[in-house]
């Protein structure tokens, strides 16, 4: 697989990462299988993926424990990214905690679960409104100086700005946070949503990262599974699946957005048998810049390998023009 270098620290990773959240959190609980997830991670690594993206809240804790079993065997093959800053309470209620003492304890706990001496990328999952972000970031910087962490990132998933009554592309609040923490310690990466049907980061956030040598981890590059073309409008979701309450995953909106899938299928067909809409969607994200690494989620070996192979797909001008002409996605994203 093609390698990409992200961040001023020159972090080398495979061009397509693996988002590990669906294995333990937020998607179809009945389909979670520890052994199957382990096979999926190993298959991704065998296909050239190296960046595994997790967080202490996924489970909570169970996803890090799962990856710890992989790292124990294959640490040299893995670039591990985990996150701190969110606590999960009853009924999966999530609250932010950015207190420096908590950050230090959370890092030590993640190291134990991951069965490693160092975390390659430690991300702040959310800023705590009760704690100046500089204080949280300063505690994270201490972890780098202590040798427990190699680089720091900021997760901005779900942080799009709202403008003129619509979800906008500004990410102004995130950019203000980034500029504040940059004064404390360098930001290596920003993780935020980017996909064919959620391109808001292209307007301000992605250029901000490119101008400063900051890597961009593209979360949900397959639109939480929609852009794979494998979801049936009206098929329904399990109660614990975040898509069951998501405005874009109602039967009406899934049907209304089928032209997006049709367009991706047309592009895929031009590249020959075996190329899928998901691979086209990932290739589009990869084409947004050499500092961009998509991290699609996967629970099964087949999908992890298929996603990894998207790194070998190059879209030409006609492909990009067809994708650019597709109608904007309908339905609120938040």
C-alpha positions in Angstrom: 0.0 0.0 0.0 1.1 3.6 -0.7 2.5 5.3 2.4 1.7 8.8 3.5 3.6 11.1 5.8 1.3 13.2 8.1 2.2 16.0 10.5 5.3 17.9 11.2 6.6 14.9 13.1 6.6 13.0 9.7 4.4 10.1 10.9 4.5 7.4 8.2 1.3 5.4 7.8 -0.5 3.4 5.1 -2.7 5.6 2.9 -5.9 3.9 4.2 -6.4 3.4 7.9 -8.9 1.3 9.9 -11.6 2.9 12.1 -12.2 0.4 14.9 -15.2 2.0 16.6 -17.9 -0.1 14.8 -16.3 -3.3 16.4 -17.3 -2.1 19.9 -19.5 0.9 19.9 -22.5 2.7 18.2 -23.2 0.2 15.4 -25.4 -2.9 15.5 -24.5 -4.5 18.8 -25.7 -7.9 17.8 -23.0 -8.1 15.1 -20.1 -7.5 17.4 -17.8 -10.5 17.6 -14.4 -10.3 19.3 -12.8 -13.1 17.3 -14.2 -11.8 14.0 -13.0 -8.3 14.9 -9.5 -9.7 15.5 -9.5 -11.4 12.1 -10.6 -8.1 10.6 -7.8 -6.2 12.1 -5.2 -8.8 11.1 -6.6 -8.8 7.5 -6.3 -5.0 7.3 -2.7 -5.1 8.5 -1.9 -7.9 6.0 -3.4 -5.7 3.3 -1.0 -2.8 4.1 -3.1 -0.8 6.6 -1.1 0.4 9.6 -3.1 3.2 11.3 -5.7 1.7 13.7 -8.0 4.4 15.2 -9.6 3.7 18.5 -10.6 5.5 21.8 -10.9 4.7 25.4 -14.7 5.4 25.2 -15.3 2.7 22.6 -17.0 0.0 24.5 -16.0 1.8 26.8 -12.5 0.3 27.0 -13.3 -2.9 25.2 -11.9 -1.8 21.8 -8.6 -0.9 23.3 -8.5 -4.3 25.0 -9.2 -5.9 21.6 -6.4 -4.0 19.9 -4.1 -4.8 22.7 -4.2 -8.4 21.7 -3.2 -7.4 18.2 -0.4 -5.1 19.4 1.0 -7.8 21.6 1.7 -9.9 18.5 2.3 -7.2 15.8 3.4 -4.0 17.4 5.9 -3.2 14.6 3.1 -3.3 12.0 0.7 -1.0 13.8 0.5 2.8 14.1 -2.0 3.1 17.0 -4.1 6.2 17.5 -6.3 6.4 20.6 -8.2 9.3 22.3 -9.1 10.6 25.7 -11.4 13.3 27.0 -14.8 11.6 27.0 -16.4 9.6 29.8 -19.3 7.3 29.3 -22.0 7.0 32.0 -25.3 5.2 32.3 -27.4 4.9 29.2 -24.2 5.7 27.2 -24.4 9.3 28.3 -21.2 11.0 27.3 -19.5 13.9 29.1 -16.2 15.7 28.5 -13.3 15.6 31.0 -10.2 17.6 30.2 -8.7 17.9 33.6 -4.9 17.4 33.5 -5.0 14.7 36.2 -7.6 12.7 34.3 -5.6 13.0 31.1 -2.5 11.5 32.7 -4.5 8.6 34.3 -6.4 8.0 31.0 -3.1 7.7 29.1 -1.7 5.2 31.6 -4.9 3.1 31.4 -4.8 3.1 27.6 -1.2 2.0 27.6 -2.1 -0.9 29.8 -5.1 -2.0 27.7 -3.2 -1.6 24.5 -0.3 -3.6 25.9 2.3 -1.1 24.6 4.9 1.2 26.0 4.0 4.1 23.7 0.9 5.5 21.9 1.8 6.7 18.4 -1.0 9.4 18.2 -2.9 10.6 21.2 -6.0 12.6 20.4 -8.2 14.9 22.4 -11.7 13.5 21.7 -13.5 16.6 22.8 -12.5 19.8 24.6 -14.0 20.2 28.1 -16.0 23.5 28.3 -15.1 23.7 32.0 -11.3 23.5 31.4 -9.2 25.8 29.2 -8.1 23.7 26.3 -4.5 24.9 26.8 -4.5 23.1 30.2 -5.7 19.9 28.7 -3.2 20.1 25.8 -0.4 21.0 28.1 -1.0 17.8 30.1 -1.0 15.8 26.8 2.3 17.5 25.8 3.8 16.3 29.1 3.0 12.7 28.0 5.0 13.3 24.8 8.0 14.6 26.8 7.6 11.5 29.2 7.9 9.2 26.2 4.4 7.7 26.6 3.1 9.4 23.4 4.7 10.2 20.1 2.4 12.9 18.7 -0.8 14.8 19.5 -4.0 15.2 17.5 -7.4 16.9 17.9 -10.6 15.1 17.1 -13.3 17.4 15.5 -15.9 14.8 14.6 -19.3 16.4 15.0 -17.9 19.9 15.4 -19.1 21.5 12.1 -20.1 25.1 12.4 -23.7 26.2 11.9 -24.2 29.2 9.7 -27.3 30.9 8.3 -29.4 28.1 9.8 -27.6 25.4 7.9 -24.7 23.1 8.7 -21.8 25.0 7.2 -18.3 24.2 6.3 -16.5 26.6 8.5 -15.4 24.6 11.5 -14.5 28.0 12.9 -14.7 26.9 16.5 -12.4 24.0 15.8 -9.9 26.2 14.0 -9.9 28.6 17.0 -9.1 25.7 19.3 -6.4 24.5 17.0 -4.7 27.9 16.9 -4.8 28.1 20.7 -3.3 24.6 21.3 -0.7 25.2 18.6 0.8 27.8 20.9 1.3 25.1 23.5 2.5 22.1 21.5 2.4 21.2 17.8 -0.8 19.6 16.4 0.2 16.5 14.3 -3.3 15.6 13.1 -6.9 16.7 13.0 -9.6 14.0 12.7 -12.9 15.2 11.2 -15.6 13.9 8.9 -15.0 14.0 5.2 -16.8 12.1 2.4 -18.6 12.6 -0.8 -21.8 13.3 1.0 -20.2 15.3 3.9 -17.6 17.6 2.3 -17.8 20.5 4.7 -14.2 20.2 5.9 -13.0 21.1 2.4 -13.9 24.8 2.8 -11.8 25.8 5.8 -10.5 23.0 7.9 -8.6 21.0 5.3 -6.8 24.0 3.9 -5.9 25.1 7.4 -4.3 21.7 8.0 -2.5 21.7 4.6 -1.0 25.1 5.1 0.5 24.1 8.5 1.7 20.6 7.7 -1.0 19.0 9.8 -2.3 15.6 8.8 -6.0 15.1 8.3 -7.7 11.9 9.4 -10.9 11.6 7.4 -13.5 10.0 9.7 -16.7 8.4 8.2 -15.3 8.5 4.6 -18.0 6.0 3.7 -20.9 8.0 5.2 -21.4 5.6 8.1 -21.8 2.8 5.5 -24.3 4.6 3.2 -21.7 5.2 0.4 -20.9 1.5 0.2 -24.3 1.0 -1.6 -25.0 -2.0 0.6 -27.7 -0.5 2.8 -31.3 -0.9 1.8 -33.6 2.1 2.3 -36.2 1.2 4.9 -34.2 -1.8 6.0 -34.0 -0.5 9.5 -31.3 -0.5 12.2 -30.9 -2.0 15.6 -32.0 0.2 18.5 -28.4 0.7 19.7 -27.2 1.7 16.2 -26.6 5.5 16.0 -28.1 5.4 12.5 -31.5 4.4 13.9 -31.9 8.0 15.1 -29.9 9.8 12.3 -31.8 12.2 10.0 -30.0 10.9 6.9 -30.8 7.3 7.6 -34.6 7.5 7.6 -36.1 5.4 4.8 -37.2 8.6 3.0 -33.7 10.2 3.1 -31.9 7.0 2.2 -34.1 6.7 -0.9 -33.7 10.4 -1.8 -29.9 10.1 -1.7 -29.7 7.1 -4.0 -28.5 9.3 -6.9 -25.2 9.6 -5.0 -24.8 5.8 -5.0 -25.8 5.6 -8.6 -23.0 8.1 -9.5 -20.4 6.2 -7.5 -21.5 3.0 -9.2 -21.1 4.5 -12.7 -17.6 5.6 -11.9 -16.7 2.2 -10.4 -17.9 0.5 -13.5 -15.5 2.5 -15.7 -12.6 1.0 -13.7 -13.5 -2.6 -14.3 -15.0 -5.6 -12.5 -14.5 -5.7 -8.8 -14.2 -2.0 -8.2 -16.9 -0.9 -5.8 -18.7 2.4 -4.9 -16.9 2.3 -1.5 -13.5 2.2 -3.2 -14.5 5.1 -5.4 -15.7 7.1 -2.3 -12.4 6.4 -0.6 -10.3 7.2 -3.7 -12.1 10.6 -3.8 -11.1 11.3 -0.2 -7.5 10.2 -0.9 -7.4 12.6 -3.7 -8.1 15.6 -1.5 -4.4 15.9 -0.5 -1.3 13.9 0.3 -1.9 14.9 4.0 -5.2 13.1 4.1 -5.7 9.5 5.4 -9.2 8.1 5.4 -10.1 5.8 8.3 -13.2 3.8 7.2 -14.7 1.6 9.9 -15.1 -2.1 9.3 -16.3 -5.1 11.3 -15.6 -7.8 8.7 -12.4 -8.9 6.9 -14.0 -8.5 3.5 -14.7 -4.9 4.0 -11.3 -4.1 5.6 -9.5 -5.6 2.7 -11.7 -3.9 0.1 -11.2 -0.6 1.8 -7.4 -1.1 1.8 -7.4 -1.8 -1.9 -8.9 1.6 -2.6 -5.4 3.0 -2.1 -4.5 1.6 -5.5 -7.4 3.3 -7.3 -6.8 6.6 -9.1 -9.7 8.7 -10.3 -9.2 10.7 -13.5 -10.6 14.1 -14.5 -13.8 12.6 -15.9 -14.4 10.6 -12.7 -13.9 13.7 -10.5 -16.2 15.8 -12.7 -19.0 13.2 -12.4 -18.7 13.1 -8.7 -18.6 16.9 -8.4 -21.8 17.0 -10.4 -23.7 14.7 -8.1 -26.5 16.3 -6.1 -25.8 17.4 -2.6 -26.9 14.9 0.0 -30.4 15.5 1.4 -31.2 15.4 5.1 -29.5 17.0 8.1 -26.2 15.3 9.1 -26.5 16.2 12.8 
